[in-house]
């Protein structure tokens, strides 16, 4: 019988507490930022915090990956190398990296696995194969790939190289790693952990002469990803790590989303007939019912998982980059709302003190407010609002649901089977504990040979089942001592020592991620000409590519910003198709066939020219100099 393919649910963590909650709620692995070089600069953590996460995660054979996925400047290489050593000593299982300097200095690093970040922009099977040959153990694929393209990636790789793909959360409109929009506009680089989210800003759509073709909207702001119903087909295509986005999200978001996807993955595994298994051990006993519609989202899309964007479907959230929430009522009257008083509503759902409500103003803008209190049909906003009769109210902060998540007594446990029997000597007894995965430990104790006056089995079970704060829970007990008397204190001590021995066995048996070693350089990048889109930022990265056949024509934009116009994004998302103007379809004739332009509404942003490559079904976004319309 074939060995089951191990699958992992990979959860985001802003901090150590969130990482621990993600594991507790069913994650098989977490990814978290360290003290430096993470692509979310606002989500860094100390080495001590990372050590606390690994200590908890490894109790369940869950893994901890640290994001070291910015580009690294030459004068930072020594610091980066030192950080890798500290992370290895803290028990980290793998690093998620973008900069090829880490692969180049691999022989000088401790034996820690390297994962190629989504920032590596692995669009083709040939690039995936090149990175695998260069020693990367796991590749994080672009969100844009379809199931068929994932399958092609899998076919191009050795079996030991694993594939990771996003299944939920925010979407970058550009191929990740190839976005210079923030750097071009504000000097803030996503590849340095400082993305200012230019794609979430409003723009007006114009022609080459500046004539407005459509009113201002968030034309580059995508909906959120949701693939909870596609885990099976993604696994069949070759994905073994299912990644949730959200290292800046709060703890309740992570708990809810992880719990939902863990349950879905469990169902998929159970229905696979032994083809798949979860990578970590234990079961999460969730203290609430997960609901993806009651936590932050901009509307959902499966993106390009099933091929090109179909007419009539939407991928963008044009009205707002925020979450409107679910409809919960309509405004009936506003007798004194502008003075901070009450509003009379017809509610579709129960409203609660502390809820966050939203509505759309007559000018189309999105507005929100907090509820101070609810009294029957009257609600009392915490601030003055511009509500009018007939407006629909939405809820994007569900106080009651948040309270349920926070109070939920979620616990992750590992079931154990115990056998209590006579020891190797007449006056001794032995307790053997076997856990999930077949891990086994034993302990012996002196107990005498006296017979008890009353039945002992139930009393012994009660003592042995008291596993306290450990991760273990008693599934079954085989008691072979019959009527032999054993003091409760002896059993308690025996249980503690056996559990400690099992925990030690677990720690020593922790499976290590596959490590490729330091392969010899070949011709993996033969003929490739690299420019600022390839983010080469230091001599070691240059060396990595050049000795594998590439020519570095230009370094990362952050080192020397290209003069003049600058292509800052390539997107598979097409604005024309989003608004029903695809040139390949009959409906696409109302707007000019040439380039379109996005004119900034925010004063800090540049304007962009949109060029459409219909043959490749891609859109190129070029940042223009202020005042330029060409």
C-alpha positions as CSV (number, residue, x, y, z in Angstrom):
1,X,0.0,0.0,0.0
2,X,1.3,3.4,-0.9
3,X,2.3,5.8,1.8
4,X,-0.2,8.6,2.3
5,X,0.8,12.0,1.0
6,X,1.2,14.4,3.9
7,X,-0.7,17.6,3.6
8,X,-0.3,20.8,5.7
9,X,-2.5,23.7,6.5
10,X,-0.1,26.7,6.7
11,X,-1.4,29.6,8.8
12,X,-0.2,33.2,9.1
13,X,0.9,34.7,12.4
14,X,1.5,38.3,13.3
15,X,3.0,37.4,16.6
16,X,3.8,34.4,18.8
17,X,0.4,34.3,20.5
18,X,-1.4,34.2,17.2
19,X,1.0,31.5,16.0
20,X,0.2,29.4,19.0
21,X,-3.6,29.9,18.5
22,X,-3.2,28.9,14.8
23,X,-1.7,25.6,15.9
24,X,-4.2,25.1,18.6
25,X,-7.0,25.6,16.0
26,X,-5.7,23.1,13.6
27,X,-2.8,24.4,11.6
28,X,-0.1,22.0,10.6
29,X,2.4,24.8,10.2
30,X,2.7,28.5,10.7
31,X,4.7,31.2,9.0
32,X,5.9,34.2,11.0
33,X,8.2,37.1,10.7
34,X,11.5,37.2,12.6
35,X,13.4,40.3,13.8
36,X,14.3,41.5,10.3
37,X,14.0,40.9,6.5
38,X,10.3,40.0,6.5
39,X,8.1,41.2,3.7
40,X,5.6,42.5,6.4
41,X,7.8,44.9,8.3
42,X,4.9,45.5,10.8
43,X,4.9,41.8,11.8
44,X,8.4,41.2,13.2
45,X,9.1,39.0,16.2
46,X,12.1,38.4,18.5
47,X,14.1,35.2,18.6
48,X,12.6,34.5,22.0
49,X,9.1,34.8,20.6
50,X,10.1,32.4,17.7
51,X,11.5,29.9,20.2
52,X,8.2,30.0,22.2
53,X,6.3,29.2,19.0
54,X,8.6,26.3,18.0
55,X,8.4,24.8,21.5
56,X,4.6,24.7,21.3
57,X,4.3,23.7,17.6
58,X,6.7,20.8,17.9
59,X,4.6,19.2,20.6
60,X,2.2,18.3,17.7
61,X,4.9,17.8,15.1
62,X,3.7,21.1,13.5
63,X,6.3,23.2,11.7
64,X,7.4,26.8,12.0
65,X,8.6,28.7,8.9
66,X,10.1,32.1,9.3
67,X,9.8,34.7,6.5
68,X,13.1,36.2,5.6
69,X,11.7,37.2,2.2
70,X,12.9,40.7,1.4
71,X,15.7,41.5,-0.9
72,X,18.9,41.9,1.1
73,X,21.5,44.7,0.4
74,X,25.2,44.0,0.3
75,X,25.9,45.6,3.7
76,X,23.2,43.5,5.3
77,X,24.4,40.0,4.3
78,X,26.4,39.4,7.5
79,X,23.4,40.3,9.6
80,X,21.2,38.1,7.5
81,X,23.6,35.2,7.9
82,X,23.8,35.7,11.7
83,X,20.0,35.8,11.8
84,X,19.7,32.4,10.1
85,X,21.9,30.9,12.7
86,X,19.8,32.3,15.5
87,X,16.6,31.1,13.9
88,X,18.1,27.6,13.5
89,X,19.0,27.5,17.2
90,X,15.5,28.6,18.0
91,X,14.1,25.4,16.4
92,X,12.8,26.9,13.1
93,X,12.0,24.3,10.5
94,X,12.5,26.3,7.3
95,X,13.1,29.8,6.0
96,X,10.9,31.4,3.3
97,X,13.2,33.5,1.2
98,X,13.2,35.6,-1.9
99,X,16.8,36.7,-2.2
100,X,19.1,34.1,-3.9
101,X,21.9,35.2,-1.6
102,X,20.6,32.6,0.9
103,X,20.9,29.8,-1.6
104,X,24.4,31.0,-2.6
105,X,25.7,31.0,1.0
106,X,23.9,27.8,1.9
107,X,27.2,25.9,2.5
108,X,27.9,28.5,5.2
109,X,24.5,28.2,6.9
110,X,23.2,25.7,9.4
111,X,21.3,22.8,7.8
112,X,17.9,24.5,7.6
113,X,15.4,24.1,4.7
114,X,14.9,26.9,2.2
115,X,11.5,27.6,0.7
116,X,11.2,29.8,-2.4
117,X,8.8,32.6,-1.5
118,X,5.9,33.7,-3.7
119,X,8.1,36.8,-4.1
120,X,10.3,34.7,-6.3
121,X,7.6,34.9,-9.0
122,X,7.6,31.3,-10.1
123,X,5.4,31.6,-13.2
124,X,6.8,28.8,-15.3
125,X,7.7,25.1,-14.9
126,X,11.2,25.9,-16.1
127,X,11.8,28.4,-13.3
128,X,10.3,26.0,-10.8
129,X,12.7,23.3,-12.0
130,X,15.6,25.7,-11.9
131,X,14.9,26.6,-8.2
132,X,14.5,23.0,-7.3
133,X,17.8,22.2,-8.9
134,X,19.4,25.0,-6.9
135,X,18.3,23.3,-3.7
136,X,14.9,24.8,-2.7
137,X,12.8,22.2,-0.8
138,X,9.4,23.9,-1.2
139,X,8.2,26.4,-3.8
140,X,5.4,28.9,-3.1
141,X,3.5,29.2,-6.3
142,X,1.9,32.4,-7.7
143,X,-1.8,32.8,-6.8
144,X,-2.6,33.3,-10.5
145,X,-2.0,29.6,-11.5
146,X,-4.8,27.3,-12.6
147,X,-5.2,23.7,-11.5
148,X,-3.8,22.6,-14.9
149,X,-0.8,24.9,-14.5
150,X,-0.1,23.6,-11.0
151,X,-0.2,20.1,-12.5
152,X,2.5,21.1,-15.1
153,X,4.6,22.5,-12.3
154,X,4.4,19.3,-10.3
155,X,5.4,17.2,-13.4
156,X,8.5,19.3,-13.9
157,X,9.9,18.7,-10.3
158,X,11.5,15.9,-8.3
159,X,9.1,14.1,-6.0
160,X,10.8,15.4,-2.9
161,X,10.3,19.1,-3.8
162,X,6.9,20.2,-2.4
163,X,4.5,22.8,-3.7
164,X,2.7,25.4,-1.6
165,X,-0.2,27.5,-2.8
166,X,-2.5,30.1,-1.3
167,X,-6.1,29.2,-0.6
168,X,-7.5,32.1,1.3
169,X,-7.0,35.8,2.0
170,X,-5.9,39.0,0.3
171,X,-4.7,39.0,-3.3
172,X,-1.9,41.0,-4.8
173,X,-3.0,42.3,-8.2
174,X,0.5,41.9,-9.6
175,X,2.6,38.8,-9.8
176,X,4.2,38.8,-6.4
177,X,7.8,40.0,-6.3
178,X,7.4,41.9,-9.5
179,X,5.6,44.9,-8.1
180,X,7.5,48.2,-8.0
181,X,4.4,50.4,-7.7
182,X,5.0,51.5,-4.1
183,X,8.6,52.2,-4.8
184,X,7.9,54.2,-7.9
185,X,5.3,56.3,-6.2
186,X,6.5,56.7,-2.7
187,X,9.9,55.1,-2.3
188,X,8.3,52.3,-0.3
189,X,9.2,48.9,-1.6
190,X,7.1,45.8,-1.2
191,X,10.4,43.9,-1.7
192,X,11.7,45.6,1.5
193,X,8.6,44.9,3.6
194,X,7.1,48.4,3.1
195,X,4.2,47.9,0.6
196,X,2.0,51.0,0.7
197,X,-0.8,49.1,-1.2
198,X,-1.0,51.4,-4.2
199,X,-3.5,48.8,-5.6
200,X,-6.0,49.6,-2.9
201,X,-6.2,53.3,-3.9
202,X,-9.0,54.9,-6.0
203,X,-8.2,56.0,-9.6
204,X,-10.3,57.4,-12.5
205,X,-10.1,55.7,-15.8
206,X,-9.2,57.9,-18.8
207,X,-8.0,57.8,-22.4
208,X,-4.7,59.1,-23.6
209,X,-6.0,62.7,-23.7
210,X,-7.1,62.6,-20.1
211,X,-10.8,62.3,-20.9
212,X,-12.6,60.4,-18.2
213,X,-14.1,57.2,-19.4
214,X,-15.4,56.0,-16.0
215,X,-15.7,57.6,-12.6
216,X,-13.2,57.0,-9.8
217,X,-13.1,53.5,-8.4
218,X,-10.7,51.0,-6.9
219,X,-9.8,49.5,-10.3
220,X,-6.8,47.5,-9.0
221,X,-8.2,46.3,-5.7
222,X,-9.0,42.6,-5.9
223,X,-11.5,40.6,-3.9
224,X,-10.1,38.1,-1.4
225,X,-9.2,34.5,-2.2
226,X,-11.4,31.6,-1.1
227,X,-10.7,28.1,-2.2
228,X,-12.1,26.0,0.7
229,X,-14.1,23.9,-1.8
230,X,-11.2,23.2,-4.0
231,X,-8.7,21.6,-1.6
232,X,-9.1,18.1,-3.1
233,X,-8.5,19.1,-6.7
234,X,-5.5,21.2,-5.6
235,X,-4.0,18.3,-3.8
236,X,-4.6,16.0,-6.8
237,X,-2.8,18.6,-8.9
238,X,0.2,18.4,-6.6
239,X,-0.2,20.9,-3.8
240,X,0.8,19.7,-0.4
241,X,0.9,22.9,1.6
242,X,-2.3,25.0,1.7
243,X,-1.5,28.6,2.7
244,X,-3.7,31.2,4.3
245,X,-2.7,34.8,3.8
246,X,-2.8,37.3,6.7
247,X,0.3,38.1,8.7
248,X,-1.3,41.5,9.5
249,X,-4.6,40.0,10.5
250,X,-5.9,39.8,14.1
251,X,-6.0,36.7,16.2
252,X,-9.8,36.2,15.8
253,X,-9.4,36.2,12.0
254,X,-6.7,33.5,12.1
255,X,-8.7,31.4,14.6
256,X,-11.8,31.5,12.5
257,X,-10.2,30.9,9.1
258,X,-7.8,28.2,10.3
259,X,-10.6,26.3,12.0
260,X,-12.8,26.4,8.9
261,X,-10.0,25.2,6.6
262,X,-8.8,22.6,9.0
263,X,-12.2,21.0,9.2
264,X,-12.5,21.1,5.4
265,X,-9.0,19.5,5.1
266,X,-10.0,16.8,7.6
267,X,-13.1,16.0,5.5
268,X,-11.1,15.8,2.3
269,X,-8.5,13.5,3.9
270,X,-11.1,11.3,5.4
271,X,-12.7,10.9,2.0
272,X,-9.4,10.2,0.2
273,X,-9.3,6.5,1.1
274,X,-5.9,6.7,2.6
275,X,-4.3,8.7,-0.2
276,X,-3.8,11.8,2.0
277,X,-3.0,12.4,5.7
278,X,-2.4,15.5,7.8
279,X,1.3,16.4,8.4
280,X,0.9,17.2,12.1
281,X,-0.6,15.2,14.9
282,X,-3.6,15.8,17.2
283,X,-7.2,17.0,16.8
284,X,-8.4,20.5,17.3
285,X,-11.6,20.6,19.4
286,X,-13.0,23.9,18.3
287,X,-15.1,25.8,20.8
288,X,-17.2,27.7,18.1
289,X,-18.6,27.2,14.6
290,X,-16.3,28.7,12.0
291,X,-17.9,31.0,9.5
292,X,-15.8,32.6,6.7
293,X,-18.6,35.1,5.9
294,X,-18.4,36.6,9.3
295,X,-14.8,37.6,9.2
296,X,-13.0,40.2,7.1
297,X,-13.2,39.9,3.4
298,X,-13.6,42.1,0.3
299,X,-15.9,39.6,-1.3
300,X,-14.6,36.3,-2.5
301,X,-13.1,34.9,-5.7
302,X,-11.4,31.6,-6.6
303,X,-9.2,33.8,-8.9
304,X,-7.7,31.9,-11.9
305,X,-7.9,28.4,-10.3
306,X,-10.2,27.2,-13.1
307,X,-8.7,29.1,-15.9
308,X,-9.1,32.5,-17.4
309,X,-11.6,35.0,-16.1
310,X,-15.1,34.3,-17.4
311,X,-17.4,37.1,-18.7
312,X,-19.9,38.2,-16.1
313,X,-17.6,37.2,-13.1
314,X,-15.8,39.8,-11.0
315,X,-12.4,39.6,-9.4
316,X,-12.1,43.2,-8.1
317,X,-13.7,45.1,-5.3
318,X,-14.3,48.3,-7.2
319,X,-16.3,50.2,-4.6
320,X,-14.0,49.9,-1.7
321,X,-10.9,48.0,-0.5
322,X,-12.6,47.7,2.9
323,X,-15.1,45.1,4.0
324,X,-18.7,46.2,3.9
325,X,-20.0,43.2,5.8
326,X,-23.3,41.3,5.6
327,X,-26.7,43.1,5.3
328,X,-28.4,43.3,8.7
329,X,-31.1,45.9,8.3
330,X,-32.6,49.0,6.7
331,X,-32.9,52.5,8.1
332,X,-36.5,53.5,8.8
333,X,-36.1,57.0,10.2
334,X,-33.3,59.2,11.5
335,X,-35.0,61.7,13.9
336,X,-31.8,62.9,15.6
337,X,-28.9,60.8,14.1
338,X,-26.8,63.9,13.1
339,X,-26.9,65.0,16.7
340,X,-25.5,61.7,18.0
341,X,-29.0,60.4,18.9
342,X,-30.9,57.3,17.8
343,X,-31.7,55.8,14.4
344,X,-34.8,53.6,13.9
345,X,-34.1,50.5,11.9
346,X,-35.8,47.4,10.6
347,X,-33.2,44.7,11.5
348,X,-32.8,41.4,9.6
349,X,-30.5,40.0,12.2
350,X,-29.9,40.6,15.9
351,X,-27.8,43.7,16.5
352,X,-25.5,44.0,19.5
353,X,-23.7,46.7,21.4
354,X,-20.3,47.1,20.0
355,X,-21.2,46.0,16.4
356,X,-19.5,47.8,13.5
357,X,-22.0,48.9,10.9
358,X,-21.5,50.3,7.4
359,X,-23.5,52.0,4.7
360,X,-23.0,53.6,1.3
361,X,-23.4,57.4,1.1
362,X,-25.3,58.9,-1.8
363,X,-22.0,59.8,-3.5
364,X,-21.0,56.2,-3.5
365,X,-18.4,56.5,-0.7
366,X,-18.2,53.8,2.0
367,X,-18.9,54.9,5.6
368,X,-18.8,53.1,8.9
369,X,-19.6,53.5,12.5
370,X,-19.7,51.7,15.9
371,X,-22.9,50.9,17.8
372,X,-22.9,52.3,21.3
373,X,-26.1,50.5,22.3
374,X,-29.2,48.8,20.9
375,X,-32.7,49.4,22.4
376,X,-35.4,47.5,20.4
377,X,-35.6,49.0,17.0
378,X,-33.5,52.0,18.0
379,X,-29.7,52.0,17.6
380,X,-27.4,54.6,19.0
381,X,-24.3,55.2,16.8
382,X,-21.1,56.2,18.7
383,X,-20.6,59.1,16.3
384,X,-22.7,61.4,14.1
385,X,-23.7,59.6,10.9
386,X,-25.2,60.6,7.5
387,X,-27.8,57.9,7.5
388,X,-31.1,58.4,5.5
389,X,-34.3,56.4,5.4
390,X,-34.1,53.4,3.0
391,X,-30.4,52.9,3.3
392,X,-29.2,49.3,3.8
393,X,-27.0,48.7,6.8
394,X,-24.2,46.1,6.8
395,X,-22.2,44.6,9.7
396,X,-18.5,44.2,9.3
397,X,-17.7,43.9,13.1
398,X,-19.8,41.2,14.6
399,X,-19.3,41.7,18.4
400,X,-21.3,38.6,19.4
401,X,-19.3,36.3,17.0
402,X,-16.0,37.8,18.1
403,X,-17.0,37.1,21.8
404,X,-17.8,33.5,20.9
405,X,-14.4,33.0,19.2
406,X,-12.6,34.6,22.2
407,X,-14.5,32.6,24.8
408,X,-14.4,29.3,22.8
409,X,-12.6,26.7,24.8
410,X,-10.6,25.3,21.9
411,X,-8.1,22.7,22.8
412,X,-5.8,20.6,20.6
413,X,-5.2,17.1,21.9
414,X,-3.4,13.9,20.9
415,X,-5.1,10.7,21.8
416,X,-3.2,8.1,23.7
417,X,-3.7,4.4,24.5
418,X,-2.4,3.2,27.9
419,X,-1.6,-0.3,29.1
420,X,-1.1,-0.9,32.8
421,X,0.4,-4.2,33.7
422,X,2.9,-6.0,36.0
423,X,6.5,-5.0,35.8
424,X,9.6,-7.0,35.1
425,X,9.9,-7.7,38.8
426,X,7.1,-9.0,41.1
427,X,6.8,-5.8,43.2
428,X,6.7,-3.4,40.2
429,X,4.1,-2.2,37.8
430,X,4.5,-0.8,34.3
431,X,2.6,1.9,32.4
432,X,3.0,2.0,28.6
433,X,1.6,4.9,26.5
434,X,1.2,4.8,22.8
435,X,0.2,7.9,20.9
436,X,-0.8,8.9,17.3
437,X,1.9,8.0,14.9
438,X,2.9,4.9,16.9
439,X,5.1,6.7,19.4
440,X,5.5,4.7,22.6
441,X,7.0,5.3,26.1
442,X,7.1,3.3,29.3
443,X,7.6,3.9,33.0
444,X,7.8,1.5,36.0
445,X,7.1,2.0,39.7
446,X,7.3,0.0,42.9
447,X,3.7,-0.9,44.0
448,X,3.8,-4.0,46.2
449,X,1.7,-7.1,45.6
450,X,-1.2,-6.6,48.0
451,X,-4.7,-7.4,46.8
452,X,-7.4,-4.7,47.1
453,X,-10.6,-5.2,49.0
454,X,-12.7,-3.5,46.3
455,X,-12.6,-3.3,42.5
456,X,-9.9,-0.9,41.3
457,X,-10.3,-0.5,37.5
458,X,-12.5,2.6,37.6
459,X,-10.4,4.4,40.2
460,X,-7.2,3.6,38.3
461,X,-8.8,5.0,35.1
462,X,-9.8,8.2,36.8
463,X,-6.2,8.8,38.0
464,X,-4.5,7.9,34.7
465,X,-6.9,10.1,32.7
466,X,-5.9,13.2,34.6
467,X,-3.4,14.3,32.0
468,X,-3.7,17.9,33.1
469,X,-2.1,20.6,30.9
470,X,-0.4,18.1,28.6
471,X,-1.5,17.8,25.0
472,X,-2.6,14.2,25.6
473,X,-6.0,12.8,26.2
474,X,-6.8,9.2,27.2
475,X,-8.5,7.3,24.4
476,X,-8.3,3.8,25.9
477,X,-6.9,2.0,28.9
478,X,-6.0,-1.7,29.0
479,X,-5.8,-2.6,32.7
480,X,-4.1,-5.9,33.4
481,X,-3.5,-5.5,37.1
482,X,-6.8,-7.1,38.1
483,X,-7.5,-6.8,41.9
484,X,-4.0,-5.6,42.8
485,X,-3.9,-2.6,45.0
486,X,-1.9,0.5,43.8
487,X,-2.0,3.7,45.7
488,X,-3.3,6.8,43.8
489,X,-0.1,8.7,44.5
490,X,1.9,5.9,42.9
491,X,-0.3,5.9,39.8
492,X,-0.1,9.7,39.6
493,X,3.7,9.6,39.7
494,X,3.8,6.8,37.2
495,X,1.6,8.7,34.8
496,X,3.7,11.9,35.0
497,X,6.9,10.0,34.3
498,X,5.4,8.1,31.4
499,X,4.0,11.3,29.9
500,X,7.3,13.0,30.2
501,X,9.0,10.1,28.5
502,X,6.5,10.2,25.7
503,X,7.1,13.9,25.2
504,X,10.8,13.2,25.0
505,X,10.2,10.5,22.4
506,X,8.0,12.9,20.4
507,X,10.7,15.7,20.5
508,X,13.4,13.3,19.4
509,X,11.3,11.9,16.6
510,X,10.3,15.3,15.2
511,X,10.3,14.8,11.4
512,X,12.7,17.2,9.6
513,X,11.7,18.9,6.4
514,X,13.5,17.5,3.4
515,X,16.8,19.2,2.9
516,X,18.5,19.3,-0.5
517,X,22.0,20.0,0.7
518,X,24.2,22.3,-1.4
519,X,23.9,21.1,-5.0
520,X,26.5,22.0,-7.6
521,X,25.6,24.9,-9.9
522,X,24.5,23.8,-13.4
523,X,22.9,25.7,-16.3
524,X,19.6,26.2,-14.6
525,X,19.3,29.8,-15.8
526,X,21.1,29.5,-19.1
527,X,20.2,32.3,-21.5
528,X,18.2,34.3,-19.0
529,X,18.7,38.1,-19.1
530,X,17.8,39.6,-15.7
531,X,16.7,43.2,-15.2
532,X,15.1,45.2,-12.3
533,X,12.1,42.9,-12.3
534,X,14.3,40.1,-11.0
535,X,15.3,41.9,-7.8
536,X,19.0,41.2,-7.8
537,X,20.2,43.4,-4.9
538,X,23.6,42.1,-3.8
539,X,26.8,40.4,-5.1
540,X,25.9,36.9,-3.8
541,X,22.5,37.0,-5.6
542,X,24.3,38.1,-8.8
543,X,26.9,35.3,-8.3
544,X,24.1,32.7,-7.8
545,X,22.5,33.6,-11.2
546,X,25.7,34.2,-13.2
547,X,27.3,30.9,-12.4
548,X,24.1,29.2,-13.5
549,X,24.1,30.8,-16.9
550,X,22.1,34.0,-16.4
551,X,23.3,37.6,-17.4
552,X,22.3,40.3,-14.9
553,X,21.6,43.4,-17.1
554,X,20.2,45.6,-14.3
555,X,20.0,45.3,-10.5
556,X,16.9,45.7,-8.4
557,X,15.0,49.0,-8.8
558,X,15.7,49.8,-5.1
559,X,19.4,50.2,-6.0
560,X,19.0,52.3,-9.1
561,X,15.5,53.4,-10.0
562,X,15.1,53.1,-13.8
563,X,14.9,56.4,-15.6
564,X,11.6,57.6,-17.2
565,X,8.6,55.3,-17.5
566,X,8.7,52.2,-15.3
567,X,6.7,49.1,-15.7
568,X,5.6,48.4,-12.1
569,X,3.2,45.5,-12.5
570,X,2.3,42.6,-14.7
571,X,-1.1,41.2,-13.9
572,X,-3.2,38.3,-15.1
573,X,-6.2,40.3,-13.9
574,X,-7.5,42.3,-16.8
575,X,-9.4,45.6,-16.1
576,X,-11.0,45.5,-19.5
577,X,-12.5,42.0,-18.8
578,X,-13.5,43.1,-15.3
579,X,-15.7,45.9,-16.7
580,X,-17.0,44.0,-19.7
581,X,-14.6,45.5,-22.3
582,X,-12.5,42.5,-23.3
583,X,-11.2,43.1,-26.8
584,X,-11.5,39.4,-27.5
585,X,-15.2,39.5,-27.0
586,X,-18.0,41.2,-28.9
587,X,-18.9,43.4,-25.9
588,X,-15.4,45.0,-25.9
589,X,-16.0,48.0,-28.2
590,X,-17.1,50.9,-26.1
591,X,-13.7,52.0,-24.8
592,X,-10.6,52.9,-27.0
593,X,-8.6,49.9,-28.2
594,X,-5.3,51.5,-27.3
595,X,-3.9,51.9,-23.8
596,X,-6.0,53.1,-21.0
597,X,-4.9,55.2,-18.1
598,X,-5.5,55.3,-14.4
599,X,-5.4,58.8,-13.0
600,X,-4.6,59.1,-9.3
601,X,-7.3,60.4,-7.0
602,X,-4.8,60.3,-4.0
603,X,-2.3,63.2,-4.2
604,X,0.6,60.9,-3.3
605,X,0.2,58.4,-6.2
606,X,1.5,58.4,-9.7
607,X,-0.6,57.7,-12.7
608,X,-0.5,54.5,-14.7
609,X,-0.7,53.5,-18.4
610,X,-2.4,50.1,-18.9
611,X,-1.2,48.1,-21.9
612,X,-3.1,44.9,-22.8
613,X,-1.3,41.8,-24.2
614,X,-4.3,39.9,-25.4
615,X,-2.1,37.1,-26.8
616,X,-0.9,36.3,-23.3
617,X,-4.0,37.6,-21.6
618,X,-2.0,39.9,-19.4
619,X,-2.1,43.6,-18.4
620,X,1.0,45.7,-18.0
621,X,0.9,48.6,-15.6
622,X,3.5,51.4,-16.3
623,X,4.1,54.2,-13.8
624,X,4.2,57.6,-15.6
625,X,6.1,60.7,-14.6
626,X,3.8,63.4,-13.1
627,X,2.1,65.2,-15.9
628,X,3.0,62.6,-18.5
629,X,0.1,61.1,-20.5
630,X,2.2,58.9,-22.9
